[in-house]
Amino acid sequence: METTKAAELDLSKIPFYQARKFVPADTDFSKAQEVCALYQELLKFPINSWESMEAFIAEWSELESAIGEYSSVLYIKMTCQTDDKSRSEAYKHFTQEIIPAIKPLDFELKKKLVAAYDSITPKNDYYFVYIRNMRADVELFRQENIELEKQEHLAIQEYQTVCGAMTVEFEGQHLTMPQIGRKLSEQDRTIREKAWRAMMERRKQDAEKLDDIYDKMISLRNNIALNAGFKNFRDFRFKEWYRFDYTPDDCFKYHEAVTEAVRPALEKIFKSRREIMRLDTIRPWDFDVHQPADPYGRKALSPYKTAAELVRGVRKMVGQLCPDFDRTIAKMDEAGLLDLVSRKGKAPGGYQSTLNERRTQFIFGNTVGSNGDIYLLLHEGGHAFHSEACRDLSLVSYRQAPIEFCEVASQTMELIGSRYLTEFYSEADAKRAWREQLEDVVFIFAWIANIDAFQHCIYENPAQSKQQRRAGWVEVNKRFFGELYDWSGLLEYRETMWHRQSHLFQCPLYYIEYGISLLGAIGIWLQSRKDLNLAVNNYRKALALGGSKPLPELFAAAGLKFDFSVRTVKPLIDALMEEWEKVKDA
């Protein structure tokens, strides 16, 4: 794989979706005084009718779009090169100076709008979700939490910097963590073990530091919740993230469904792999589902050599589903809005970010030439297709769907896009790649339950020591994975393997969404097996609604049930395993 420099993100040739009417073109969003003045102006806006309320909302949405895009650009630049001090300082200034300055004014605007809405006879229910969410924001706001949230942003940035700096010297090469992770798909078991141990030893060097950062985060988050009148951060977070359509008890039902329906499927997959590889036990370096070694000892799938080849191939895949999908990725590529290759100093993971004023998208990744990279671009591409589908909605908040449905957009693309893997592979290798993906999907169901259950334990018991937390992780891990892996002599690594999951640090209690949405994605995939056009049309119809409808209605628009108990999970897992049986020997 080639290396690249950090994205410069030149937006000068990308026009705004529409001209600003309220926010001056020369507004400097790095200056709190200028930004706050715009909020103060909105606070003076008279709302005494439905029409004046809509005019107020339009101006406010324009301001939020402008600030949102400015924030997104700073974040993109910082994550593309975390060791660039100027980028880090610019993002830090925004999170530490601008956001705290506007939060009290944002709260006053929300109070103003909610009160006005309650006093006006509604002409329709278009703003139902918008006002419902805003009402929750008003109820949660506490002035004293602004400082705590500033400190939390700093802790998150510290985590990203620590992880971005992780590299390993391996066989004469200086590798990033994603790059050495690629070694887990090597044919030679000795190399896999050596690479796995090198990765874990490198993580071990910063384990105490990451535990300290996490301690700080848990304390800050717990205090934020207590200040807002909640007994724990978990309950606070459910309301903060507008989880009106499900509860912690529903999450527990998902956990139970995983133990009942998913774990037996995983055991079957692991048993098959153990028999093919003629192993007594599976060690962690024998089966990393994101970078799997081939059980028959063949070389790892290597679908492309350059990022340009990856982009071209994925464009061909999604273009066969819908020409608009191809055009969306092409537009990003031509505008320099793809930063895909792993390099030193780059933040971990992958994401898609929407530039709200231009209503276009940016995709960030850490690709290393693996089969998983195809799925990364399909996944983040799905988010971009979602953003593109609802770009004409007037409210910026409606152009941002609930996370649980955002992930339906991305995970569906992974599944229905897989039918075109021959854009990268021969028929035989395409089956092999599809088998790997099916195994990954079954595995991720259990991993989601693992991460989510762990977070419930953490935030219900925020006073746990580091060692209690590590022991707690092992117990939760055993619940969903049992002893599928042989961890003999590796306990110290097992106790901290959760450190690699960035969501725990950066997006607390954000992970169950993947489980909920995966059920929706499998549902659309099942539709596609019967009628691909119908499935794609259902998918696009639901995406176009953005966040303008409650979650169950978004699922219904795609022809899906909003339920994640065992009665829904088991038939979907059975369908996946039926498909896996067809390709398990590939």
VEXDREN-2710 file (C-alpha; in Angstrom, 1 decimal):
% VEXDREN-2710
k/r/px/py/pz
1/MET/0.0/0.0/0.0
2/GLU/1.1/3.5/-0.8
3/THR/1.5/6.1/1.9
4/THR/-0.1/9.5/1.6
5/LYS/0.1/12.9/3.2
6/ALA/-2.7/14.3/5.3
7/ALA/-5.7/15.7/3.4
8/GLU/-5.5/19.4/2.8
9/LEU/-9.2/19.5/2.4
10/ASP/-9.5/22.3/-0.1
11/LEU/-13.2/23.3/-0.2
12/SER/-12.8/26.4/-2.3
13/LYS/-14.2/24.8/-5.4
14/ILE/-17.2/23.1/-3.7
15/PRO/-20.2/25.5/-3.7
16/PHE/-22.6/25.9/-0.8
17/TYR/-25.9/24.0/-1.3
18/GLN/-27.6/27.4/-1.1
19/ALA/-26.6/31.0/-0.4
20/ARG/-26.7/32.2/3.2
21/LYS/-29.5/34.6/4.1
22/PHE/-28.8/35.1/7.8
23/VAL/-25.2/34.3/8.5
24/PRO/-22.7/36.8/7.1
25/ALA/-20.4/35.3/4.5
26/ASP/-17.3/36.7/6.4
27/THR/-18.2/35.3/9.8
28/ASP/-15.1/34.0/11.6
29/PHE/-16.2/31.0/13.6
30/SER/-13.0/30.9/15.5
31/LYS/-14.1/34.1/17.3
32/ALA/-16.6/33.5/20.1
33/GLN/-17.8/37.1/20.0
34/GLU/-18.9/36.9/16.4
35/VAL/-20.6/33.6/16.8
36/CYS/-22.4/34.5/20.0
37/ALA/-23.7/37.7/18.3
38/LEU/-25.6/35.6/15.8
39/TYR/-27.2/33.7/18.6
40/GLN/-28.1/36.9/20.4
41/GLU/-29.7/38.2/17.2
42/LEU/-31.9/35.1/17.0
43/LEU/-32.9/35.5/20.6
44/LYS/-34.5/38.8/19.6
45/PHE/-36.5/37.2/16.7
46/PRO/-40.3/37.5/17.4
47/ILE/-42.2/34.3/17.2
48/ASN/-46.0/34.9/17.2
49/SER/-47.3/32.7/14.4
50/TRP/-46.6/29.4/12.6
51/GLU/-45.1/31.3/9.7
52/SER/-42.8/33.4/12.0
53/MET/-41.8/30.2/13.8
54/GLU/-40.8/28.5/10.5
55/ALA/-38.8/31.6/9.5
56/PHE/-37.0/31.5/12.9
57/ILE/-36.2/27.8/12.5
58/ALA/-34.8/28.4/9.0
59/GLU/-32.4/31.0/10.2
60/TRP/-31.3/28.9/13.2
61/SER/-30.8/25.9/10.9
62/GLU/-28.6/27.9/8.6
63/LEU/-26.5/29.0/11.6
64/GLU/-26.2/25.4/12.8
65/SER/-25.2/24.2/9.3
66/ALA/-22.5/26.8/9.1
67/ILE/-21.1/26.0/12.6
68/GLY/-21.4/22.3/12.0
69/GLU/-19.4/22.4/8.8
70/TYR/-16.7/24.5/10.4
71/SER/-16.5/22.0/13.3
72/SER/-16.4/19.0/10.9
73/VAL/-13.5/20.5/8.9
74/LEU/-11.5/21.1/12.1
75/TYR/-12.2/17.5/13.2
76/ILE/-11.3/16.0/9.8
77/LYS/-8.0/17.9/9.7
78/MET/-7.1/16.9/13.3
79/THR/-7.9/13.2/12.8
80/CYS/-6.0/13.1/9.5
81/GLN/-2.8/14.1/11.3
82/THR/-3.1/14.1/15.1
83/ASP/0.6/15.0/15.5
84/ASP/0.2/18.3/13.6
85/LYS/0.1/20.8/16.5
86/SER/-1.7/23.5/14.5
87/ARG/-4.5/21.2/13.6
88/SER/-4.9/19.9/17.2
89/GLU/-4.8/23.4/18.6
90/ALA/-7.4/24.7/16.2
91/TYR/-9.8/21.9/17.1
92/LYS/-9.0/22.3/20.8
93/HIS/-9.8/26.0/20.6
94/PHE/-13.2/25.3/19.0
95/THR/-14.1/22.7/21.6
96/GLN/-12.8/24.6/24.5
97/GLU/-13.7/28.1/23.7
98/ILE/-16.4/28.3/21.0
99/ILE/-18.7/25.4/21.9
100/PRO/-18.8/26.4/25.7
101/ALA/-19.5/30.0/24.7
102/ILE/-22.5/29.2/22.5
103/LYS/-24.1/26.4/24.7
104/PRO/-25.9/28.7/27.1
105/LEU/-27.3/30.7/24.2
106/ASP/-28.3/27.5/22.3
107/PHE/-30.2/26.5/25.5
108/GLU/-32.0/29.8/25.5
109/LEU/-33.0/29.5/21.9
110/LYS/-34.3/26.0/22.5
111/LYS/-36.4/27.2/25.5
112/LYS/-37.7/30.0/23.3
113/LEU/-38.7/27.7/20.5
114/VAL/-40.3/25.1/22.7
115/ALA/-42.4/27.7/24.5
116/ALA/-43.4/29.3/21.2
117/TYR/-44.4/25.9/19.7
118/ASP/-46.5/25.1/22.7
119/SER/-48.4/28.4/22.3
120/ILE/-49.1/28.1/18.6
121/THR/-51.8/25.9/17.0
122/PRO/-49.7/23.5/14.8
123/LYS/-50.6/23.3/11.1
124/ASN/-49.0/19.9/10.8
125/ASP/-46.8/17.4/12.6
126/TYR/-43.7/18.0/10.5
127/TYR/-41.8/19.4/13.6
128/PHE/-42.8/16.6/16.0
129/VAL/-39.4/14.9/16.1
130/TYR/-37.6/18.2/16.0
131/ILE/-39.5/19.6/19.0
132/ARG/-39.5/16.3/20.9
133/ASN/-35.7/16.2/20.8
134/MET/-35.3/19.8/21.6
135/ARG/-37.5/19.4/24.6
136/ALA/-35.2/16.8/25.9
137/ASP/-32.2/19.1/25.4
138/VAL/-33.9/21.8/27.4
139/GLU/-34.6/19.4/30.2
140/LEU/-31.0/18.1/30.3
141/PHE/-29.1/21.4/30.1
142/ARG/-27.0/22.4/33.1
143/GLN/-24.7/25.4/33.1
144/GLU/-22.2/23.6/35.3
145/ASN/-21.8/20.8/32.8
146/ILE/-20.3/23.0/30.2
147/GLU/-16.9/22.9/31.9
148/LEU/-17.1/19.2/32.4
149/GLU/-17.9/18.6/28.8
150/LYS/-14.8/20.8/27.9
151/GLN/-12.7/18.5/30.0
152/GLU/-14.2/15.4/28.3
153/HIS/-13.4/16.8/24.9
154/LEU/-9.8/17.2/26.0
155/ALA/-9.7/13.6/27.3
156/ILE/-11.0/12.3/24.0
157/GLN/-8.4/14.2/22.1
158/GLU/-5.7/12.8/24.4
159/TYR/-6.9/9.3/23.7
160/GLN/-6.8/9.9/19.9
161/THR/-3.3/11.3/20.2
162/VAL/-2.0/8.3/22.2
163/CYS/-3.6/5.8/19.7
164/GLY/-2.4/7.8/16.7
165/ALA/1.2/7.6/17.9
166/MET/1.2/3.8/18.2
167/THR/3.6/2.1/15.8
168/VAL/5.4/-1.2/15.9
169/GLU/8.9/-2.3/14.6
170/PHE/8.2/-5.6/13.0
171/GLU/10.7/-7.5/10.8
172/GLY/12.6/-4.4/9.9
173/GLN/9.4/-2.4/9.1
174/HIS/7.9/0.6/11.0
175/LEU/4.2/-0.2/11.0
176/THR/1.0/1.5/12.2
177/MET/-1.4/-0.6/14.2
178/PRO/-3.7/-1.2/11.2
179/GLN/-0.7/-2.2/9.1
180/ILE/0.6/-4.7/11.6
181/GLY/-2.9/-6.0/12.0
182/ARG/-2.8/-7.1/8.4
183/LYS/-0.2/-9.7/9.5
184/LEU/-3.0/-11.6/11.3
185/SER/-4.0/-12.9/7.9
186/GLU/-0.6/-14.4/7.1
187/GLN/-0.4/-18.1/6.2
188/ASP/2.5/-18.7/8.6
189/ARG/1.0/-19.3/12.1
190/THR/4.4/-18.3/13.7
191/ILE/4.3/-14.9/11.9
192/ARG/0.7/-14.4/13.0
193/GLU/1.5/-15.1/16.6
194/LYS/4.6/-12.9/16.5
195/ALA/2.5/-10.0/15.0
196/TRP/-0.3/-10.4/17.5
197/ARG/2.1/-10.4/20.5
198/ALA/3.9/-7.4/19.1
199/MET/0.6/-5.5/18.8
200/MET/-0.5/-6.4/22.3
201/GLU/2.9/-5.5/23.7
202/ARG/2.7/-2.1/22.1
203/ARG/-0.8/-1.6/23.5
204/LYS/0.5/-2.8/26.9
205/GLN/3.0/0.1/26.9
206/ASP/0.1/2.6/27.0
207/ALA/-2.4/0.5/28.9
208/GLU/-2.0/2.4/32.2
209/LYS/-2.2/5.7/30.4
210/LEU/-5.4/4.6/28.6
211/ASP/-6.9/3.4/31.9
212/ASP/-6.1/6.7/33.5
213/ILE/-7.8/8.6/30.6
214/TYR/-10.8/6.3/30.9
215/ASP/-11.0/6.9/34.7
216/LYS/-11.1/10.6/34.0
217/MET/-13.8/10.1/31.4
218/ILE/-16.0/8.0/33.6
219/SER/-15.7/10.5/36.5
220/LEU/-16.6/13.4/34.2
221/ARG/-19.5/11.6/32.6
222/ASN/-20.9/10.5/36.0
223/ASN/-20.8/14.0/37.3
224/ILE/-22.5/15.4/34.2
225/ALA/-25.4/12.9/34.8
226/LEU/-25.6/13.6/38.5
227/ASN/-25.8/17.4/37.8
228/ALA/-28.7/16.7/35.5
229/GLY/-30.6/14.8/38.1
230/PHE/-29.9/11.2/36.9
231/LYS/-28.6/8.4/39.0
232/ASN/-26.1/7.3/36.4
233/PHE/-24.6/8.4/33.1
234/ARG/-26.3/5.5/31.2
235/ASP/-29.8/6.9/32.0
236/PHE/-28.7/10.4/31.2
237/ARG/-27.2/9.2/27.8
238/PHE/-30.4/7.5/26.8
239/LYS/-32.3/10.8/27.0
240/GLU/-29.4/12.8/25.6
241/TRP/-29.3/10.6/22.5
242/TYR/-33.1/10.7/22.1
243/ARG/-33.6/7.0/22.7
244/PHE/-37.3/7.3/23.1
245/ASP/-38.2/4.1/21.3
246/TYR/-36.3/1.6/23.4
247/THR/-34.9/1.2/26.9
248/PRO/-32.0/-0.4/28.7
249/ASP/-34.3/-3.4/29.3
250/ASP/-34.5/-3.8/25.5
251/CYS/-30.7/-3.8/25.3
252/PHE/-30.7/-6.6/27.9
253/LYS/-33.1/-8.5/25.7
254/TYR/-30.7/-8.1/22.8
255/HIS/-27.9/-9.5/25.1
256/GLU/-30.1/-12.5/25.9
257/ALA/-30.9/-13.1/22.2
258/VAL/-27.2/-13.1/21.4
259/THR/-26.5/-15.8/24.1
260/GLU/-29.4/-17.9/22.8
261/ALA/-29.1/-17.5/19.1
262/VAL/-25.7/-16.1/18.2
263/ARG/-23.3/-17.9/20.5
264/PRO/-24.3/-21.4/19.1
265/ALA/-23.7/-20.1/15.6
266/LEU/-20.3/-18.8/16.6
267/GLU/-19.5/-22.1/18.1
268/LYS/-20.3/-23.8/14.8
269/ILE/-18.0/-21.4/12.9
270/PHE/-15.1/-21.9/15.3
271/LYS/-15.5/-25.6/15.3
272/SER/-15.4/-25.7/11.5
273/ARG/-12.3/-23.5/11.5
274/ARG/-10.6/-25.6/14.1
275/GLU/-11.2/-28.8/12.1
276/ILE/-10.0/-27.4/8.8
277/MET/-6.9/-26.0/10.4
278/ARG/-6.3/-29.2/12.4
279/LEU/-5.9/-27.4/15.7
280/ASP/-6.8/-28.5/19.1
281/THR/-7.7/-25.0/20.1
282/ILE/-8.1/-21.6/18.4
283/ARG/-5.7/-19.0/19.7
284/PRO/-6.3/-15.2/19.2
285/TRP/-3.9/-15.0/16.3
286/ASP/-5.6/-17.9/14.5
287/PHE/-8.9/-16.1/13.9
288/ASP/-9.2/-12.4/13.9
289/VAL/-12.4/-11.9/12.0
290/HIS/-11.5/-8.5/10.7
291/GLN/-8.1/-9.8/9.4
292/PRO/-8.7/-13.6/9.2
293/ALA/-6.1/-16.1/8.3
294/ASP/-7.3/-18.5/5.7
295/PRO/-8.1/-21.9/7.3
296/TYR/-6.6/-23.7/4.3
297/GLY/-3.3/-21.8/4.6
298/ARG/-3.8/-19.8/1.4
299/LYS/-2.4/-16.2/1.1
300/ALA/-4.6/-13.5/2.5
301/LEU/-7.0/-12.0/0.1
302/SER/-5.3/-8.9/-1.4
303/PRO/-8.0/-7.2/-3.6
304/TYR/-6.1/-4.1/-4.6
305/LYS/-2.7/-2.3/-4.5
306/THR/-3.6/1.4/-4.4
307/ALA/-6.4/3.4/-2.8
308/ALA/-7.4/4.5/-6.4
309/GLU/-8.0/0.8/-7.3
310/LEU/-10.1/0.4/-4.1
311/VAL/-12.2/3.4/-5.0
312/ARG/-12.7/2.3/-8.6
313/GLY/-13.7/-1.2/-7.6
314/VAL/-16.2/-0.1/-5.0
315/ARG/-17.7/2.4/-7.4
316/LYS/-18.4/-0.4/-9.8
317/MET/-20.0/-2.5/-7.0
318/VAL/-22.4/0.1/-5.8
319/GLY/-23.1/1.5/-9.3
320/GLN/-24.7/-1.8/-10.1
321/LEU/-27.0/-1.4/-7.2
322/CYS/-27.9/2.2/-8.1
323/PRO/-26.0/4.7/-10.5
324/ASP/-26.5/7.4/-7.9
325/PHE/-24.3/5.6/-5.4
326/ASP/-21.5/5.5/-7.9
327/ARG/-21.9/9.2/-8.6
328/THR/-21.7/10.0/-4.9
329/ILE/-18.4/8.4/-4.4
330/ALA/-17.1/9.8/-7.7
331/LYS/-18.0/13.3/-6.5
332/MET/-16.1/12.8/-3.2
333/ASP/-13.1/11.4/-5.0
334/GLU/-12.9/14.2/-7.5
335/ALA/-13.2/16.8/-4.7
336/GLY/-10.4/15.3/-2.6
337/LEU/-12.9/14.2/0.1
338/LEU/-11.5/10.7/0.6
339/ASP/-8.5/10.0/3.0
340/LEU/-8.3/6.3/3.1
341/VAL/-4.7/5.1/3.7
342/SER/-3.2/4.3/7.1
343/ARG/-0.1/6.3/8.1
344/LYS/1.7/7.4/11.3
345/GLY/0.0/10.1/13.2
346/LYS/-3.5/9.4/11.8
347/ALA/-6.3/8.7/14.2
348/PRO/-7.6/5.1/14.3
349/GLY/-10.8/3.8/12.8
350/GLY/-12.9/5.1/10.0
351/TYR/-15.8/7.5/9.6
352/GLN/-18.0/9.5/7.3
353/SER/-18.5/13.2/7.9
354/THR/-21.1/15.5/6.3
355/LEU/-20.2/19.0/5.4
356/ASN/-23.5/20.6/6.2
357/GLU/-23.4/23.8/4.2
358/ARG/-22.1/22.2/1.0
359/ARG/-24.2/19.1/1.8
360/THR/-21.4/16.8/0.6
361/GLN/-19.5/14.1/2.3
362/PHE/-16.0/13.1/3.5
363/ILE/-14.8/9.6/4.2
364/PHE/-11.8/8.8/6.5
365/GLY/-10.2/5.3/6.7
366/ASN/-7.1/3.4/7.6
367/THR/-6.9/0.9/4.7
368/VAL/-4.0/-1.5/4.3
369/GLY/-4.8/-3.5/1.2
370/SER/-7.1/-6.1/2.8
371/ASN/-10.5/-7.6/2.1
372/GLY/-11.9/-5.6/5.1
373/ASP/-11.0/-2.4/3.3
374/ILE/-13.7/-3.1/0.7
375/TYR/-16.2/-3.4/3.4
376/LEU/-14.9/-0.2/5.1
377/LEU/-15.6/1.8/2.0
378/LEU/-18.9/0.1/1.4
379/HIS/-19.9/0.9/5.1
380/GLU/-18.8/4.5/5.0
381/GLY/-20.2/4.8/1.5
382/GLY/-23.6/3.8/2.9
383/HIS/-23.4/6.7/5.3
384/ALA/-22.6/9.0/2.4
385/PHE/-25.5/7.7/0.4
386/HIS/-27.7/8.4/3.4
387/SER/-26.5/11.9/3.7
388/GLU/-27.0/12.4/-0.1
389/ALA/-30.5/11.0/0.0
390/CYS/-31.7/13.5/2.5
391/ARG/-29.6/16.5/1.5
392/ASP/-32.7/18.4/0.3
393/LEU/-34.4/18.4/3.7
394/SER/-34.5/22.0/5.1
395/LEU/-33.7/21.3/8.7
396/VAL/-30.1/20.4/9.5
397/SER/-31.3/18.2/12.3
398/TYR/-33.5/16.2/9.9
399/ARG/-30.5/15.6/7.6
400/GLN/-29.0/13.7/10.6
401/ALA/-31.0/10.5/11.2
402/PRO/-31.0/8.6/14.5
403/ILE/-27.7/6.6/14.8
404/GLU/-29.7/3.3/14.9
405/PHE/-30.9/4.0/11.3
406/CYS/-27.7/5.6/10.1
407/GLU/-26.0/2.3/10.7
408/VAL/-28.8/0.5/8.7
409/ALA/-27.6/2.6/5.8
410/SER/-24.0/1.5/6.2
411/GLN/-24.4/-2.1/7.1
412/THR/-27.0/-2.8/4.4
413/MET/-24.4/-1.6/1.8
414/GLU/-21.9/-4.2/3.1
415/LEU/-24.4/-7.0/2.7
416/ILE/-26.1/-6.2/-0.6
417/GLY/-22.9/-4.9/-2.1
418/SER/-21.3/-8.2/-1.6
419/ARG/-23.0/-9.8/-4.6
420/TYR/-20.6/-7.8/-6.7
421/LEU/-17.3/-8.9/-5.1
422/THR/-16.2/-10.2/-8.5
423/GLU/-15.2/-6.6/-9.3
424/PHE/-12.2/-7.4/-7.2
425/TYR/-12.0/-11.2/-7.2
426/SER/-12.4/-14.4/-9.2
427/GLU/-15.6/-16.4/-8.5
428/ALA/-13.8/-18.6/-6.0
429/ASP/-12.2/-15.8/-4.1
430/ALA/-15.5/-13.8/-4.1
431/LYS/-17.1/-16.8/-2.3
432/ARG/-14.2/-16.8/0.1
433/ALA/-14.5/-13.1/0.8
434/TRP/-18.3/-13.5/1.3
435/ARG/-17.7/-16.4/3.7
436/GLU/-15.3/-14.1/5.7
437/GLN/-18.0/-11.4/5.7
438/LEU/-20.7/-13.7/7.0
439/GLU/-18.4/-14.9/9.8
440/ASP/-17.6/-11.3/10.6
441/VAL/-21.4/-10.4/10.8
442/VAL/-22.1/-13.3/13.2
443/PHE/-19.1/-12.4/15.3
444/ILE/-20.0/-8.7/15.4
445/PHE/-23.4/-9.5/16.9
446/ALA/-21.7/-11.0/19.9
447/TRP/-19.0/-8.3/20.0
448/ILE/-21.7/-5.6/20.1
449/ALA/-23.4/-7.3/23.0
450/ASN/-20.1/-7.6/24.7
451/ILE/-19.3/-3.9/24.3
452/ASP/-22.8/-2.8/25.3
453/ALA/-23.1/-5.0/28.3
454/PHE/-19.6/-3.9/29.5
455/GLN/-20.7/-0.2/29.2
456/HIS/-23.9/-0.8/31.2
457/CYS/-21.7/-2.4/34.0
458/ILE/-19.2/0.6/33.8
459/TYR/-21.8/3.4/34.1
460/GLU/-24.0/1.6/36.6
461/ASN/-20.8/1.2/38.8
462/PRO/-18.6/4.2/38.1
463/ALA/-16.5/3.8/41.2
464/GLN/-14.9/0.5/40.0
465/SER/-11.1/0.3/40.2
466/LYS/-9.0/-0.3/37.1
467/GLN/-8.6/-3.9/38.1
468/GLN/-12.3/-4.4/38.8
469/ARG/-13.0/-3.0/35.4
470/ARG/-10.5/-5.4/33.7
471/ALA/-11.9/-8.4/35.6
472/GLY/-15.4/-7.3/34.7
473/TRP/-14.5/-7.2/31.0
474/VAL/-13.3/-10.8/31.1
475/GLU/-16.5/-11.9/32.8
476/VAL/-18.7/-10.2/30.2
477/ASN/-16.4/-11.5/27.4
478/LYS/-16.9/-15.1/28.7
479/ARG/-20.7/-14.6/28.7
480/PHE/-20.8/-13.9/24.9
481/PHE/-17.8/-15.8/23.6
482/GLY/-17.3/-18.5/26.3
483/GLU/-13.9/-20.0/25.7
484/LEU/-14.0/-20.0/21.9
485/TYR/-10.4/-18.8/22.0
486/ASP/-7.7/-20.4/24.1
487/TRP/-6.4/-17.6/26.3
488/SER/-3.9/-19.7/28.2
489/GLY/-1.0/-17.5/29.4
490/LEU/-2.6/-14.4/27.8
491/LEU/-4.9/-13.1/30.6
492/GLU/-3.1/-9.8/30.8
493/TYR/-3.9/-9.2/27.2
494/ARG/-7.4/-10.3/27.4
495/GLU/-8.1/-8.0/30.3
496/THR/-7.3/-4.9/28.2
497/MET/-8.4/-5.9/24.7
498/TRP/-11.3/-3.5/25.1
499/HIS/-8.8/-0.6/24.8
500/ARG/-8.8/-1.0/21.1
501/GLN/-12.5/-0.2/20.8
502/SER/-12.5/3.6/20.3
503/HIS/-16.2/4.0/20.9
504/LEU/-15.7/3.2/24.6
505/PHE/-13.6/6.3/24.9
506/GLN/-14.9/8.6/22.2
507/CYS/-18.7/7.8/22.1
508/PRO/-19.8/6.4/25.4
509/LEU/-22.8/4.0/25.2
510/TYR/-22.7/4.2/21.4
511/TYR/-22.5/0.6/20.2
512/ILE/-25.9/-1.1/20.7
513/GLU/-26.9/1.0/17.6
514/TYR/-24.8/-1.3/15.4
515/GLY/-26.7/-4.3/16.8
516/ILE/-30.1/-2.8/16.2
517/SER/-29.2/-1.6/12.8
518/LEU/-27.6/-4.9/11.8
519/LEU/-31.0/-6.5/12.2
520/GLY/-32.4/-4.0/9.8
521/ALA/-29.6/-4.5/7.4
522/ILE/-30.0/-8.3/7.3
523/GLY/-33.7/-7.7/6.8
524/ILE/-33.0/-5.6/3.6
525/TRP/-30.5/-8.2/2.5
526/LEU/-33.2/-10.9/2.8
527/GLN/-35.5/-8.7/0.7
528/SER/-32.7/-8.4/-1.9
529/ARG/-32.5/-12.1/-2.2
530/LYS/-36.1/-12.1/-3.4
531/ASP/-36.2/-8.8/-5.3
532/LEU/-33.1/-6.6/-5.5
533/ASN/-34.8/-3.6/-7.0
534/LEU/-37.5/-3.6/-4.3
535/ALA/-34.9/-3.9/-1.6
536/VAL/-32.8/-1.0/-3.0
537/ASN/-36.0/1.1/-3.4
538/ASN/-37.1/0.4/0.2
539/TYR/-33.6/1.3/1.3
540/ARG/-33.5/4.6/-0.6
541/LYS/-37.0/5.6/0.4
542/ALA/-36.2/5.2/4.1
543/LEU/-32.8/7.0/3.8
544/ALA/-34.6/10.0/2.2
545/LEU/-36.6/10.5/5.4
546/GLY/-33.4/11.4/7.3
547/GLY/-34.3/12.0/10.9
548/SER/-37.8/13.4/10.2
549/LYS/-39.6/10.4/11.6
550/PRO/-39.4/8.3/14.8
551/LEU/-37.2/5.3/14.6
552/PRO/-40.0/2.7/14.3
553/GLU/-41.4/4.6/11.3
554/LEU/-38.0/4.7/9.6
555/PHE/-37.7/0.9/9.9
556/ALA/-41.3/0.5/8.7
557/ALA/-40.5/2.7/5.6
558/ALA/-37.8/0.1/4.7
559/GLY/-40.2/-2.8/5.2
560/LEU/-38.6/-3.7/8.5
561/LYS/-39.7/-4.6/12.1
562/PHE/-38.3/-2.5/14.9
563/ASP/-37.6/-5.3/17.4
564/PHE/-34.4/-6.9/18.7
565/SER/-35.6/-9.7/20.9
566/VAL/-34.8/-13.3/20.3
567/ARG/-37.9/-13.8/18.1
568/THR/-36.4/-11.4/15.6
569/VAL/-32.7/-12.2/16.1
570/LYS/-32.9/-16.0/15.7
571/PRO/-34.5/-16.2/12.3
572/LEU/-32.0/-13.6/10.9
573/ILE/-29.1/-15.5/12.4
574/ASP/-30.5/-18.7/10.9
575/ALA/-30.7/-17.1/7.5
576/LEU/-27.0/-16.0/7.8
577/MET/-25.9/-19.4/8.8
578/GLU/-27.9/-21.0/6.0
579/GLU/-25.9/-18.8/3.6
580/TRP/-22.7/-19.6/5.4
581/GLU/-23.3/-23.3/4.9
582/LYS/-23.2/-22.7/1.2
583/VAL/-19.7/-21.1/1.3
584/LYS/-18.1/-22.4/4.4
585/ASP/-15.6/-24.5/2.5
586/ALA/-14.7/-21.7/0.1
END
